């Protein structure tokens, strides 16, 4: 499950640093203040649905497109990169993947795997879910024009702009996915991208854009921790999540008090 769907369903997390790492890690970098979060735009023609997302939506776009693959036995090529903050060689091995994870040089310890592989639908979906707790899976594949994903291989720097100055059209070029325009794919998108807006969606629309912005008002530091890096990682952020849905120019906003 995508971390923002998790937050919408359970905005107040119990001990997120230990019990909800798949969500908590997306908030490591935030101090107190207002921050621009992930955004995703969905557009449709009669034949296909197009999803364009910023960083932190690439896993969901990949999951939605992979879920739409009709034949689970089809083998297709994937290319891209896996980036992690920890050695996850055991997870890669358990998944039966032949990806060579290497530690990078530099002040911050990171691990990367350059990926050129062949895979089928279900192992890919299993991999997407398995890496959500500790990694970024930046993959591209092309089965046909209505079933493909293109993802950039380098994670962008966090936006320092205010929400009103955000260039969303630039940010959502990070990952693009295409799927057939079917009722099943509509339902999958609404359930996973817009679960809290389903009742307000019109029957006909051209584009939907979801914005997620944060206001962090309090940072709760862990006790008996002196390491500055660990303090940042273990700290709990409290504040607001603002979700704004643009439906062909009309805006609907929801907000949640969050503990993440």
N, C-alpha and C positions, 0 to 999 in steps of 0.2 A: 504494500500500500504506500502511496506517495505521502511524504511527510506532512504536506499541507492538508490533505484529507484527514490525516490523523489528528492534526491540531484542531480542525473544524469540529470533528466528532468529540474530541477530548481536549479542550483548551487548557484545562488545569491538570498538569501532569504530576504524578507522585514521584518524587526523587528522579527527575528526568535524566540527570547525569549518569545514573546507574541503571535505571529501569527502561529508559527510552532513548538509547544512544542514537538510533536511526533518525530521531527527530532533533534531539538536543544538539547534535553536531552541526546542524545548519545555523545555529545561533552563537557559536563560539566567538565569532568576530565582532559581535555587537556590544558596544558600551551603552551608556545612557544617551538617549536622543531619538531622532526620527530617521528612519532608513527606508530606502527603496528596496523592495523584495522582488521575487520572481514574477514574471508576467508571461502570459500565453495567449496567442490569438488563433482562433478557429474560423476558417472560411469555407464555404461550400459552393460547389457547382452540382449539376445533376449527376455527374459521374463520380466525383470524389470529394473528400474532405481533406483540407490542408491544415496542419497544426504547426505553428511557428512559436518557438519558445525560447526564453532566456535560459542562462545557466540555472540549474536546479529544477528545471522541468524536463531535461533531456531523458531522464530515466522513465518518466511517465509517458512521454511521446514514444519512446522505444517500446515500452510495454503495450501501449494501445495499438501501435502498428503491428507488433509481433502477434498480439492476440487476434488480429484480423486475418492472419494467414490461414487459408482454408484447409490446406493439407499438412497435418503435423509431421508427416514423414518426409516432406521436401527438405533437401539439404541446400543451403545457400551460403555464400561467402559473406563474412563480416570483417571489417577492418576498423582500426581505431586504437584506443589507448585506455588502459585501466590505471587510475591514480589513487593511491591510498596513503594514509598517514601511518600505517603499521604493516608489519610483515604478515600478509594473508596467504602465504604459499599453501598452508594447510587447507584453506577454503577452496582455492583453485584446484588443488589435488582432489579434494572430496567431490567436487563437481565434475571431475573427469576431464578437465580442460588442460591442454598442453600450452599454457601461457608462461613464459619465462619472466618472472617478477624480479626486478633489479632495484637495489637501493641507489638513490640519486646522491650526488655530491651537493654540498651546500650547508648552510647553517640549520635549515629546517630539514628534519629527517623525513624523506618521502620515498615511496616505492612506486615504480611504474612498470607496466608491461605493454610492449608494442604488440598489437594483435592483428594477425592475418590468419583467419581460421575458417573452417566450414562447420556449420551447426544446423540444427533443426529447431522448430518452434519451441517445444517444451523445455529442452535444456537452456535455451536462451532466456525464457521466462523465469526459470529457476535461478539463473545467474543474476538477472536483474534484481530479484528480491534478495538474494544472498549478499550482494555487495552494498545494499542500501545502508547498512549499519556503519560502514567504515570507509567507503570508497566512492569514486566517481567513475562510471562506466560510460566512456565517450565512443559510441559505436556508430558506424554507417553500414547500410546494406541496400541492395537494389534488386528486388525480385522482379518487379515490373513497374511501370509508371504510377500505378495506383497502390503500390505496396513497397515503399522505400523510406529510408531515413538517412539524413545527412547531418552529421554532428561535427563541430570543430574539435580539434584535438588538444587545444590549450584553454585552460580555465581563465576567464577574464578577471580582471581586478574588480573588487566590489565597487558598486556605484557610490560616489560621494555627493551626488546631486540630490536636491530636494525633489519630492514627488512631482511638484508642479513644473520642474525643469527637466524631468526625465525624458530622454529620447527613446521611447519604447520600441519604435520601429527599428532602431539600431540594435537594441539588446536582444530582440526576439529572432535575430538572424543566427543565433548560436546553434539551434537545432531545428530542423524541419522534417516533418513526416507527412506521408500521403497514404490514405486508405480509401477503399470504396465507400461511396455514400449509400449506406444501408441503414435500416432501422436498428439493427443490432449494434453497429458501430456508433450510431448516435447515442444509444443507451449507455454503451461503455464509456463514452466521453463524458456524458452528463453525470454518471455515477462517480467517476474518478476525478474529473476536473472541476465540476460545478455541483457537488452534492447538495450544497446549501441553497442553490438557486433554482433547482429543478421546477418548483411550483410556479416560478415567475417567468420561465422561458416561454416565448411565444411559439406558435406552431410554425411560422415561417420567419426566417432571418437570413441575412447574408454573412455577417461577421459577428463573432463574439470575442471580446477581449477581457481577460481576467487580470486584474492588478492586485498584488499583495504587498502591503506596506506595513512597517512596524513602528511602534513608539515604545521604546524601552524606558521605563520609569524607575526601575529598581533592580539592583544586582545584588544577589545574596551570595556571599562568599562562603566556601566550605570552611569548617573549623579544623584546626590542627594541620593545615596545609601551608607550607612556606614557599614552595617552588612557584615562581611567578607564572610559568607556562601552565602548570597544573591548576593553579588558581583560576586562570582564564577558562580553561577547559571544563573545570568542575563547577564553575559559577552558574547559578540559576538566574535566568532573566525573567523579569515580570513586567507586564505592560499591556499593550493592545495590538491586535492584528486587525488591520483594515482591509477588507476585500471589496473591490469595486468591479462590477461587471458592466461593461459597455456593450449594449445590444444595438447595433446599427446607429450609434450616436446617443442612445438613451442610457442613463446611468442608474444603477442600483447599488447601494452600499450596505454592507453588513460589517459589524465589528464585534470582536471577541476579546474578553479579558483573558490573557494568557499567562501561564507559568510554564516556562520551557527551559 
